[in-house]
Amino acid sequence: MYAIGEYLVHPGQGVCRVEEVTEGPQAVYRLLPVGVRHPVHISFPVANEGRLRPVLTRAEAERIIEGYPELDVEEFRARNNSLEEEHYRMEMRQGSCLDSVRIAKTFRRRIADLSARNKKPPVAYERILREARERSCSELAVALGCTPEDVAVLFQERMGETEDN
């Protein structure tokens, strides 16, 4: 059981802080999503806490950032962008932070490849990239005790990029 003040990962909302735990036959967590503009409290049954997972440890977060350059990209392709988007969204919901980082790297590369060939990337690619970045950066930020923007800078530094690139 999670305690008040702990951070956890909700499958649909991403990183949340436990605000309250009600007791009784219908015990419920009151969760507050972290890093969203207009957070709304979420009620989540304690009985379903198996669907929640704890936020990464600091050591795990540092390993993900250190291993980013060697991280393989996803090879999954679907018949159309809609099926591909559905697949990757489900993977982000059910997977780990590392999965979200891998998906972000995959779509960053796909968009860059298409742009290099003077082709406009599908809007679905931009949506998947944005969601994967938000999910991974918010979890890494909580684990490292910094902001999501600081996490993005850490990734850029790891890849040897500057703000201009």
PASEBA-1860 file (N, C-alpha, C; in nm, 3 decimals):
! residues 165
1> MYAIGEYL> 0.084/-0.117/0.000/0.000/0.000/0.000/0.089/0.125/0.000 ~ 0.050/0.222/-0.079/0.127/0.346/-0.089/0.086/0.441/0.024 ~ 0.179/0.523/0.068/0.154/0.617/0.177/0.129/0.757/0.122 ~ 0.067/0.840/0.202/0.042/0.980/0.164/0.177/1.048/0.138 ~ 0.184/1.122/0.029/0.307/1.193/-0.007/0.397/1.116/-0.102 ~ 0.373/0.986/-0.120/0.455/0.906/-0.212/0.413/0.936/-0.356 ~ 0.509/0.914/-0.446/0.482/0.928/-0.589/0.468/0.790/-0.649 ~ 0.377/0.779/-0.745/0.356/0.653/-0.815/0.318/0.684/-0.959
9> VHPGQGVC> 0.313/0.580/-1.042/0.278/0.599/-1.182/0.142/0.534/-1.208 ~ 0.047/0.618/-1.249/-0.088/0.575/-1.286/-0.083/0.540/-1.434 ~ -0.144/0.430/-1.478/-0.132/0.390/-1.618/-0.182/0.494/-1.719 ~ -0.285/0.567/-1.686/-0.337/0.665/-1.780/-0.288/0.807/-1.758 ~ -0.260/0.842/-1.632/-0.227/0.981/-1.600/-0.078/1.006/-1.580 ~ 0.002/0.903/-1.572/0.145/0.921/-1.549/0.175/0.938/-1.401 ~ 0.274/1.020/-1.370/0.320/1.036/-1.232/0.215/1.112/-1.150 ~ 0.183/1.056/-1.033/0.087/1.117/-0.941/0.142/1.111/-0.799
17> RVEEVTEG> 0.094/1.204/-0.716/0.129/1.203/-0.575/0.007/1.156/-0.497 ~ 0.026/1.071/-0.400/-0.083/1.023/-0.317/-0.118/1.135/-0.218 ~ -0.240/1.187/-0.229/-0.285/1.296/-0.144/-0.358/1.246/-0.020 ~ -0.430/1.134/-0.037/-0.512/1.083/0.072/-0.541/0.936/0.046 ~ -0.558/0.860/0.153/-0.598/0.719/0.142/-0.718/0.701/0.234 ~ -0.832/0.668/0.175/-0.950/0.643/0.257/-0.954/0.496/0.294 ~ -0.998/0.467/0.413/-1.005/0.330/0.462/-1.146/0.276/0.444 ~ -1.162/0.149/0.471/-1.295/0.089/0.466/-1.303/-0.017/0.357
25> PQAVYRLL> -1.424/-0.069/0.335/-1.439/-0.176/0.236/-1.408/-0.130/0.094 ~ -1.431/-0.002/0.067/-1.401/0.054/-0.064/-1.285/0.154/-0.051 ~ -1.172/0.108/-0.001/-1.056/0.196/0.018/-1.013/0.256/-0.115 ~ -0.981/0.386/-0.112/-0.950/0.459/-0.234/-0.829/0.549/-0.212 ~ -0.743/0.554/-0.313/-0.635/0.653/-0.316/-0.689/0.778/-0.383 ~ -0.657/0.896/-0.326/-0.684/1.021/-0.397/-0.549/1.065/-0.451 ~ -0.538/1.068/-0.582/-0.412/1.097/-0.648/-0.418/1.232/-0.717 ~ -0.304/1.302/-0.721/-0.294/1.429/-0.790/-0.184/1.416/-0.895
33> PVGVRHPV> -0.220/1.423/-1.024/-0.118/1.415/-1.129/-0.014/1.527/-1.114 ~ 0.109/1.494/-1.145/0.221/1.587/-1.133/0.257/1.640/-1.271 ~ 0.285/1.770/-1.278/0.336/1.827/-1.401/0.232/1.855/-1.508 ~ 0.105/1.862/-1.472/0.002/1.898/-1.569/-0.050/2.038/-1.536 ~ -0.101/2.107/-1.635/-0.145/2.245/-1.615/-0.259/2.258/-1.515 ~ -0.362/2.180/-1.535/-0.480/2.187/-1.448/-0.507/2.050/-1.388 ~ -0.432/2.013/-1.283/-0.449/1.879/-1.227/-0.586/1.861/-1.162 ~ -0.639/1.744/-1.178/-0.767/1.707/-1.118/-0.742/1.583/-1.034
41> HISFPVAN> -0.795/1.582/-0.912/-0.778/1.465/-0.826/-0.841/1.342/-0.891 ~ -0.774/1.230/-0.876/-0.820/1.103/-0.930/-0.848/1.011/-0.812 ~ -0.959/0.944/-0.815/-0.988/0.840/-0.716/-0.953/0.706/-0.778 ~ -0.870/0.629/-0.709/-0.826/0.501/-0.762/-0.841/0.396/-0.653 ~ -0.916/0.289/-0.680/-0.939/0.186/-0.576/-0.809/0.118/-0.532 ~ -0.792/0.108/-0.401/-0.675/0.040/-0.346/-0.673/-0.106/-0.392 ~ -0.790/-0.162/-0.414/-0.799/-0.302/-0.460/-0.732/-0.322/-0.595 ~ -0.721/-0.217/-0.675/-0.658/-0.226/-0.808/-0.516/-0.172/-0.809
49> EGRLRPVL> -0.453/-0.161/-0.692/-0.321/-0.100/-0.687/-0.215/-0.179/-0.764 ~ -0.246/-0.299/-0.806/-0.153/-0.375/-0.889/-0.129/-0.310/-1.024 ~ -0.220/-0.223/-1.066/-0.204/-0.152/-1.193/-0.114/-0.030/-1.178 ~ -0.088/0.012/-1.054/0.001/0.124/-1.027/0.143/0.070/-1.010 ~ 0.240/0.155/-1.033/0.378/0.113/-1.007/0.454/0.228/-0.942 ~ 0.555/0.196/-0.863/0.633/0.303/-0.800/0.718/0.377/-0.903 ~ 0.751/0.501/-0.871/0.839/0.581/-0.955/0.979/0.521/-0.946 ~ 1.057/0.540/-1.050/1.196/0.492/-1.051/1.275/0.542/-0.932
57> TRAEAERI> 1.381/0.471/-0.901/1.476/0.522/-0.802/1.572/0.616/-0.873 ~ 1.646/0.691/-0.796/1.744/0.784/-0.855/1.848/0.707/-0.938 ~ 1.894/0.594/-0.887/1.995/0.514/-0.958/1.940/0.463/-1.091 ~ 1.814/0.417/-1.092/1.754/0.369/-1.217/1.741/0.483/-1.318 ~ 1.702/0.601/-1.270/1.688/0.717/-1.359/1.823/0.755/-1.419 ~ 1.927/0.755/-1.337/2.061/0.788/-1.387/2.108/0.686/-1.489 ~ 2.077/0.557/-1.467/2.114/0.453/-1.564/2.044/0.474/-1.698 ~ 1.918/0.513/-1.694/1.843/0.536/-1.819/1.906/0.650/-1.897
65> IEGYPELD> 1.940/0.759/-1.829/1.999/0.874/-1.897/2.138/0.839/-1.950 ~ 2.218/0.768/-1.870/2.352/0.729/-1.914/2.346/0.635/-2.034 ~ 2.248/0.545/-2.037/2.238/0.447/-2.145/2.161/0.493/-2.267 ~ 2.114/0.617/-2.265/2.032/0.667/-2.376/2.098/0.656/-2.514 ~ 2.225/0.692/-2.530/2.285/0.683/-2.665/2.286/0.540/-2.721 ~ 2.297/0.440/-2.635/2.301/0.301/-2.681/2.162/0.238/-2.689 ~ 2.060/0.307/-2.645/1.924/0.254/-2.642/1.874/0.229/-2.784 ~ 1.824/0.106/-2.808/1.771/0.071/-2.939/1.636/0.138/-2.960
73> VEEFRARN> 1.606/0.168/-3.086/1.474/0.223/-3.120/1.377/0.109/-3.147 ~ 1.250/0.139/-3.138/1.145/0.040/-3.165/1.136/0.015/-3.315 ~ 1.111/-0.108/-3.352/1.098/-0.143/-3.493/0.954/-0.167/-3.535 ~ 0.860/-0.163/-3.440/0.720/-0.193/-3.471/0.665/-0.094/-3.573 ~ 0.600/-0.146/-3.674/0.529/-0.064/-3.774/0.394/-0.128/-3.796 ~ 0.292/-0.047/-3.812/0.156/-0.097/-3.837/0.112/-0.054/-3.977 ~ -0.002/-0.108/-4.018/-0.055/-0.075/-4.152/-0.085/0.073/-4.168 ~ -0.126/0.135/-4.057/-0.156/0.278/-4.066/-0.116/0.348/-3.936
81> NSLEEEHY> -0.113/0.479/-3.941/-0.066/0.559/-3.827/-0.155/0.542/-3.704 ~ -0.285/0.522/-3.725/-0.377/0.508/-3.614/-0.346/0.382/-3.533 ~ -0.322/0.271/-3.601/-0.287/0.146/-3.532/-0.152/0.158/-3.461 ~ -0.061/0.227/-3.525/0.071/0.247/-3.466/0.060/0.331/-3.338 ~ -0.019/0.438/-3.347/-0.039/0.524/-3.231/-0.104/0.447/-3.116 ~ -0.202/0.365/-3.145/-0.269/0.284/-3.044/-0.170/0.188/-2.976 ~ -0.087/0.123/-3.058/0.013/0.030/-3.005/0.107/0.100/-2.908 ~ 0.162/0.215/-2.949/0.259/0.284/-2.866/0.196/0.346/-2.741
89> RMEMRQGS> 0.074/0.395/-2.751/0.006/0.448/-2.632/-0.015/0.337/-2.529 ~ -0.055/0.219/-2.576/-0.075/0.106/-2.485/0.057/0.066/-2.421 ~ 0.163/0.068/-2.500/0.295/0.033/-2.445/0.338/0.133/-2.338 ~ 0.310/0.262/-2.359/0.344/0.363/-2.259/0.263/0.343/-2.131 ~ 0.136/0.307/-2.145/0.050/0.290/-2.029/0.091/0.168/-1.946 ~ 0.126/0.060/-2.013/0.156/-0.065/-1.943/0.304/-0.084/-1.916 ~ 0.388/-0.007/-1.982/0.532/-0.028/-1.971/0.598/0.055/-1.863 ~ 0.728/0.055/-1.870/0.809/0.128/-1.772/0.852/0.262/-1.829
97> CLDSVRIA> 0.924/0.336/-1.749/0.979/0.464/-1.795/1.077/0.441/-1.910 ~ 1.153/0.333/-1.903/1.247/0.301/-2.010/1.173/0.281/-2.142 ~ 1.055/0.220/-2.138/0.975/0.204/-2.260/0.936/0.340/-2.318 ~ 0.896/0.433/-2.232/0.858/0.567/-2.278/0.979/0.639/-2.338 ~ 1.095/0.623/-2.277/1.217/0.686/-2.330/1.250/0.626/-2.467 ~ 1.237/0.495/-2.480/1.265/0.428/-2.608/1.168/0.476/-2.716 ~ 1.041/0.491/-2.681/0.941/0.538/-2.777/0.971/0.682/-2.818 ~ 1.009/0.765/-2.723/1.045/0.904/-2.757/1.164/0.907/-2.853
105> KTFRRRIA> 1.265/0.824/-2.826/1.382/0.819/-2.914/1.343/0.769/-3.052 ~ 1.255/0.669/-3.058/1.209/0.613/-3.185/1.142/0.720/-3.270 ~ 1.050/0.794/-3.211/0.976/0.892/-3.291/1.056/1.018/-3.318 ~ 1.149/1.049/-3.231/1.240/1.159/-3.261/1.321/1.125/-3.387 ~ 1.368/1.000/-3.393/1.445/0.957/-3.509/1.358/0.950/-3.635 ~ 1.237/0.893/-3.622/1.148/0.883/-3.738/1.114/1.021/-3.795 ~ 1.086/1.115/-3.707/1.054/1.251/-3.753/1.175/1.315/-3.819 ~ 1.293/1.296/-3.761/1.416/1.351/-3.819/1.444/1.289/-3.956
113> DLSARNKK> 1.422/1.157/-3.970/1.445/1.090/-4.099/1.352/1.143/-4.206 ~ 1.225/1.161/-4.171/1.129/1.214/-4.268/1.163/1.359/-4.304 ~ 1.199/1.439/-4.206/1.235/1.578/-4.232/1.359/1.587/-4.320 ~ 1.454/1.496/-4.301/1.575/1.496/-4.382/1.545/1.467/-4.529 ~ 1.434/1.397/-4.552/1.393/1.366/-4.690/1.288/1.465/-4.740 ~ 1.276/1.580/-4.670/1.180/1.685/-4.705/1.036/1.636/-4.705 ~ 1.004/1.546/-4.614/0.867/1.497/-4.599/0.814/1.543/-4.464 ~ 0.686/1.575/-4.463/0.622/1.618/-4.339/0.583/1.495/-4.258
121> PPVAYERI> 0.627/1.487/-4.134/0.591/1.370/-4.051/0.442/1.372/-4.018 ~ 0.382/1.255/-4.002/0.240/1.250/-3.965/0.217/1.315/-3.828 ~ 0.102/1.375/-3.811/0.066/1.438/-3.684/0.069/1.335/-3.571 ~ 0.032/1.213/-3.600/0.034/1.107/-3.498/0.175/1.089/-3.442 ~ 0.277/1.101/-3.525/0.415/1.088/-3.478/0.446/1.197/-3.375 ~ 0.402/1.319/-3.404/0.426/1.431/-3.312/0.354/1.408/-3.179 ~ 0.231/1.355/-3.185/0.154/1.328/-3.063/0.221/1.221/-2.978 ~ 0.264/1.114/-3.042/0.330/1.005/-2.969/0.459/1.056/-2.906
129> LREARERS> 0.538/1.132/-2.981/0.664/1.186/-2.929/0.637/1.276/-2.809 ~ 0.539/1.365/-2.820/0.509/1.457/-2.710/0.465/1.380/-2.584 ~ 0.376/1.282/-2.600/0.328/1.206/-2.486/0.442/1.125/-2.422 ~ 0.524/1.063/-2.505/0.635/0.982/-2.452/0.735/1.071/-2.378 ~ 0.763/1.188/-2.432/0.855/1.281/-2.365/0.799/1.326/-2.232 ~ 0.671/1.365/-2.231/0.609/1.413/-2.108/0.609/1.306/-1.999 ~ 0.570/1.183/-2.038/0.564/1.075/-1.939/0.702/1.043/-1.884 ~ 0.799/1.028/-1.973/0.933/0.990/-1.927/1.001/1.102/-1.850
137> CSELAVAL> 0.993/1.224/-1.900/1.059/1.336/-1.832/0.998/1.364/-1.695 ~ 0.866/1.351/-1.682/0.805/1.377/-1.551/0.847/1.271/-1.450 ~ 0.854/1.144/-1.492/0.896/1.040/-1.398/1.043/1.054/-1.363 ~ 1.126/1.081/-1.461/1.268/1.099/-1.434/1.292/1.221/-1.345 ~ 1.213/1.326/-1.368/1.227/1.447/-1.286/1.196/1.420/-1.139 ~ 1.091/1.344/-1.114/1.056/1.310/-0.975/1.166/1.223/-0.914 ~ 1.217/1.128/-0.991/1.322/1.040/-0.940/1.452/1.115/-0.910 ~ 1.483/1.214/-0.993/1.608/1.289/-0.977/1.592/1.414/-0.892
145> GCTPEDVA> 1.468/1.450/-0.858/1.444/1.569/-0.778/1.472/1.698/-0.852 ~ 1.434/1.703/-0.979/1.454/1.823/-1.059/1.329/1.848/-1.144 ~ 1.338/1.938/-1.240/1.223/1.966/-1.327/1.234/1.885/-1.455 ~ 1.122/1.866/-1.527/1.127/1.797/-1.656/1.219/1.867/-1.756 ~ 1.228/2.000/-1.748/1.316/2.074/-1.837/1.463/2.040/-1.810 ~ 1.497/2.021/-1.682/1.633/1.980/-1.645/1.665/1.842/-1.701 ~ 1.565/1.753/-1.700/1.584/1.618/-1.754/1.612/1.626/-1.903 ~ 1.537/1.711/-1.975/1.559/1.728/-2.119/1.702/1.776/-2.145
153> VLFQERMG> 1.751/1.867/-2.062/1.889/1.917/-2.076/1.989/1.804/-2.051 ~ 1.961/1.719/-1.953/2.051/1.605/-1.926/2.060/1.512/-2.047 ~ 1.945/1.486/-2.113/1.946/1.403/-2.234/2.026/1.471/-2.344 ~ 2.007/1.602/-2.362/2.082/1.674/-2.465/2.231/1.669/-2.438 ~ 2.270/1.689/-2.313/2.412/1.683/-2.278/2.468/1.542/-2.304 ~ 2.390/1.442/-2.273/2.434/1.303/-2.292/2.457/1.274/-2.440 ~ 2.378/1.337/-2.526/2.392/1.315/-2.670/2.490/1.415/-2.733 ~ 2.545/1.505/-2.651/2.640/1.602/-2.704/2.574/1.711/-2.786
161> ETEDN> 2.449/1.739/-2.757/2.374/1.842/-2.830/2.370/1.970/-2.747 ~ 2.341/2.080/-2.816/2.320/2.207/-2.747/2.176/2.249/-2.768 ~ 2.138/2.359/-2.707/2.002/2.410/-2.722/1.971/2.443/-2.869 ~ 2.072/2.478/-2.947/2.051/2.519/-3.086/2.011/2.401/-3.175 ~ 2.055/2.278/-3.140/2.032/2.162/-3.226/1.890/2.113/-3.218
END
